[in-house]
C-alpha cells in the first residue's frame, strides 16, 4: 500500500470546533492498520502540493474571510485535485468555502473555490443542536454530529446531499438535506468532532483515498458512542 498523504488546511485559523479530532481519527485508523502516512499542515502562505486527502475545518468569520482569499490562490490546483479524485472533507465554514460563495447579510459575497456546486447565504436564525442523518454512503446508514451555523446552504447540479436529516436542520432547515458530495468531495455542518463519532465514514474516506478495502477494527467503543447519539434530542 502506498504512503497516504494527508493535508490539514489552515489549522491555525479554522479549528474552533474540535476539528483536530477529525485528523486524529484518520491517522489513528491508519496506524492501527499499519498504513504509512504523511501529515502536512498547510498554513497561510504555504504552497499546496498533491495529497490524497484534504481536510478543512470551521472557524469564526474573521478567520474564514482570511482563508477564503488565501484559497483563491490555490483554486485551480484544488479543482484539479478534485478531478484527480483526491478526497476532500470540509466542516462547517470549510464546507461553505468549498462551494461557490457565502453571502452575508451585509457586505460582499465571500468567494469559494467551487469544488461543490453549492452556495450559502446568511440566515436569520442559528441552528444549534444534535443532528442525525440517514446516508447511502456507509453501513450503518446513520451519521451523527452537532451543528452550529446560521448559513443556509443550497445544492445544485450534480452535487448531492450527504444524507437526509432525521434530527436537526442540516443544510438550510427546509429541504431535509445535510451536507454535500461531488466526486470525492464531502462537506457537512456536523462537527464536534465528526469523524470520531462516525468511524465507518472515516474508513470510507480512507478507502477512497487508498483505493483498497481496509481491514476491520474493533470499534466497540466508537460504535457505542455513535449509537448513543442516534436521534438524540435537538
C-alpha positions as CSV (number, residue, x, y, z in Angstrom):
1,X,0.0,0.0,0.0
2,X,1.3,3.5,-0.9
3,X,2.1,6.1,1.7
4,X,-1.1,8.1,2.3
5,X,-0.6,11.9,2.1
6,X,-3.0,14.0,4.2
7,X,-3.2,17.8,4.1
8,X,-4.8,19.7,7.0
9,X,-5.6,23.1,5.5
10,X,-5.2,26.2,7.7
11,X,-5.4,24.6,11.2
12,X,-4.2,27.7,12.9
13,X,-7.3,29.6,11.7
14,X,-10.0,27.1,11.2
15,X,-10.0,24.9,14.3
16,X,-12.7,26.1,16.8
17,X,-15.0,23.0,16.6
18,X,-12.6,20.3,17.7
19,X,-11.6,19.8,14.1
20,X,-8.2,18.3,15.1
21,X,-10.2,15.3,16.2
22,X,-11.0,14.5,12.6
23,X,-7.4,14.5,11.6
24,X,-6.5,12.4,14.7
25,X,-9.2,9.9,13.8
26,X,-7.8,9.5,10.2
27,X,-4.2,9.0,11.4
28,X,-5.1,6.6,14.3
29,X,-7.1,4.4,12.0
30,X,-4.2,4.3,9.6
31,X,-1.7,3.5,12.4
32,X,-4.0,0.7,13.8
33,X,-3.8,-0.9,10.4
34,X,-0.2,-0.3,9.7
35,X,-0.9,2.2,6.9
36,X,2.0,4.6,6.4
37,X,1.0,8.3,6.1
38,X,2.4,11.8,5.9
39,X,0.5,14.6,7.5
40,X,1.2,18.1,6.2
41,X,-0.2,21.2,7.9
42,X,-0.8,23.9,5.3
43,X,-1.0,27.5,6.6
44,X,-1.4,30.9,5.0
45,X,1.4,31.5,2.6
46,X,2.3,27.8,2.2
47,X,2.4,26.0,-1.2
48,X,-0.1,23.1,-1.6
49,X,1.3,20.0,-3.2
50,X,-0.6,16.9,-4.3
51,X,-2.3,15.0,-1.5
52,X,-4.7,12.0,-1.2
53,X,-6.8,13.6,1.5
54,X,-7.5,17.3,2.2
55,X,-9.3,18.4,5.4
56,X,-10.5,21.9,6.2
57,X,-12.4,22.8,9.3
58,X,-14.6,25.6,10.7
59,X,-13.8,28.9,12.2
60,X,-15.1,32.4,13.1
61,X,-16.0,35.0,10.5
62,X,-12.7,36.9,10.6
63,X,-10.6,33.7,10.1
64,X,-13.0,32.4,7.5
65,X,-12.6,35.6,5.4
66,X,-8.8,35.3,5.6
67,X,-8.8,31.7,4.5
68,X,-11.3,32.4,1.7
69,X,-9.0,34.8,0.0
70,X,-6.0,32.6,0.6
71,X,-7.8,29.7,-1.0
72,X,-8.4,31.7,-4.2
73,X,-4.7,31.5,-4.8
74,X,-5.0,27.7,-5.0
75,X,-8.4,27.4,-6.6
76,X,-7.3,26.0,-9.9
77,X,-4.9,23.5,-8.4
78,X,-7.5,22.2,-5.9
79,X,-10.1,21.8,-8.6
80,X,-7.5,19.7,-10.5
81,X,-7.1,17.6,-7.3
82,X,-10.8,17.1,-7.1
83,X,-10.9,15.9,-10.7
84,X,-7.9,13.6,-9.9
85,X,-10.3,12.1,-7.4
86,X,-8.4,13.2,-4.3
87,X,-10.6,13.1,-1.1
88,X,-11.8,16.4,0.4
89,X,-13.7,16.8,3.7
90,X,-14.9,20.3,4.7
91,X,-16.6,21.0,8.0
92,X,-19.0,24.0,8.6
93,X,-17.1,27.1,7.4
94,X,-14.7,24.9,5.4
95,X,-17.8,23.3,3.8
96,X,-19.1,26.7,2.8
97,X,-15.8,27.7,1.2
98,X,-15.9,24.6,-1.0
99,X,-19.0,25.9,-2.7
100,X,-19.3,29.0,-4.9
101,X,-19.8,31.6,-2.3
102,X,-21.1,32.7,1.1
103,X,-23.4,35.8,1.0
104,X,-23.6,37.6,4.4
105,X,-26.4,39.9,5.4
106,X,-24.2,42.9,4.7
107,X,-21.1,43.2,2.5
108,X,-19.8,41.4,-0.5
109,X,-20.0,37.7,-1.2
110,X,-17.2,35.7,0.3
111,X,-15.7,33.7,-2.6
112,X,-15.5,29.9,-2.5
113,X,-13.4,27.6,-4.7
114,X,-16.4,25.8,-6.4
115,X,-15.3,22.2,-5.6
116,X,-19.1,21.7,-4.9
117,X,-21.9,23.1,-7.0
118,X,-23.5,24.8,-3.9
119,X,-23.8,28.3,-2.4
120,X,-24.6,29.7,1.1
121,X,-26.5,32.7,2.2
122,X,-26.8,34.2,5.7
123,X,-30.0,33.1,7.6
124,X,-31.9,34.9,10.3
125,X,-31.7,32.1,12.8
126,X,-28.8,30.0,14.2
127,X,-29.1,26.2,14.1
128,X,-27.6,24.7,17.2
129,X,-28.1,21.1,18.3
130,X,-27.7,17.4,17.7
131,X,-28.0,16.0,14.2
132,X,-28.8,12.5,12.9
133,X,-28.6,11.9,9.2
134,X,-29.5,8.9,7.1
135,X,-26.9,8.3,4.3
136,X,-26.4,5.9,1.5
137,X,-22.6,6.0,1.6
138,X,-21.8,3.8,4.6
139,X,-23.2,1.0,6.7
140,X,-24.8,1.5,9.2
141,X,-26.7,4.2,7.3
142,X,-26.5,6.8,10.1
143,X,-24.2,9.8,10.6
144,X,-24.3,11.8,13.9
145,X,-22.9,15.2,14.9
146,X,-23.6,18.6,16.3
147,X,-24.5,21.7,14.1
148,X,-23.9,25.3,15.0
149,X,-24.4,27.6,12.0
150,X,-26.6,30.4,10.6
151,X,-25.6,29.9,7.0
152,X,-28.2,28.3,4.6
153,X,-26.6,26.1,2.0
154,X,-28.3,25.1,-1.2
155,X,-27.1,22.3,-3.6
156,X,-27.2,22.4,-7.4
157,X,-26.4,20.3,-10.4
158,X,-24.6,17.0,-9.8
159,X,-23.8,17.8,-6.2
160,X,-25.9,15.5,-4.0
161,X,-26.6,15.6,-0.2
162,X,-24.6,13.6,2.2
163,X,-27.8,12.4,3.6
164,X,-31.4,13.0,4.8
165,X,-32.0,14.9,8.0
166,X,-33.7,12.8,10.7
167,X,-32.9,15.1,13.6
168,X,-31.8,18.7,13.3
169,X,-31.8,21.2,10.5
170,X,-29.0,20.4,8.1
171,X,-28.1,22.5,5.1
172,X,-30.9,25.0,5.3
173,X,-33.7,23.8,7.6
174,X,-36.1,23.4,4.7
175,X,-35.3,20.6,2.3
176,X,-34.2,18.0,4.9
177,X,-30.7,17.6,3.4
178,X,-27.4,17.6,5.2
179,X,-24.0,18.1,3.7
180,X,-22.9,17.6,0.1
181,X,-20.9,15.3,-2.1
182,X,-19.5,15.7,-5.6
183,X,-16.9,13.1,-6.8
184,X,-14.8,12.6,-3.7
185,X,-15.5,16.0,-2.2
186,X,-17.6,15.9,1.0
187,X,-18.9,18.8,3.1
188,X,-21.0,18.8,6.3
189,X,-22.2,21.0,9.1
190,X,-21.7,18.2,11.6
191,X,-18.8,18.7,13.9
192,X,-17.7,18.3,17.5
193,X,-15.7,16.2,16.0
194,X,-17.4,14.5,13.1
195,X,-15.2,11.5,12.3
196,X,-14.6,10.1,15.8
197,X,-18.4,9.7,16.1
198,X,-18.7,8.2,12.6
199,X,-15.8,5.6,12.3
200,X,-17.4,3.9,9.2
201,X,-17.4,7.2,7.4
202,X,-13.8,7.8,8.3
203,X,-12.9,4.4,6.9
204,X,-14.9,5.2,3.8
205,X,-12.8,8.2,3.2
206,X,-9.6,6.2,3.7
207,X,-10.7,3.5,1.3
208,X,-11.5,6.1,-1.4
209,X,-8.0,7.7,-0.8
210,X,-6.1,4.4,-0.8
211,X,-8.2,2.6,-3.4
212,X,-8.1,-0.5,-1.2
213,X,-10.5,-2.3,1.1
214,X,-9.5,-1.8,4.7
215,X,-9.3,-4.5,7.4
216,X,-11.9,-4.3,10.1
217,X,-11.1,-2.8,13.5
218,X,-12.5,-3.4,17.0
219,X,-14.8,-0.4,17.1
220,X,-16.9,-1.4,20.2
221,X,-16.2,2.0,21.9
222,X,-16.7,4.0,18.8
223,X,-19.9,2.2,17.9
224,X,-21.2,2.6,21.4
225,X,-20.6,6.4,21.2
226,X,-22.2,6.6,17.8
227,X,-25.3,4.6,18.8
228,X,-25.8,6.7,21.9
229,X,-26.2,9.8,19.7
230,X,-28.6,8.5,17.1
231,X,-31.8,10.5,17.3
232,X,-30.6,12.3,20.4
233,X,-32.9,15.3,21.0
234,X,-32.0,18.5,19.3
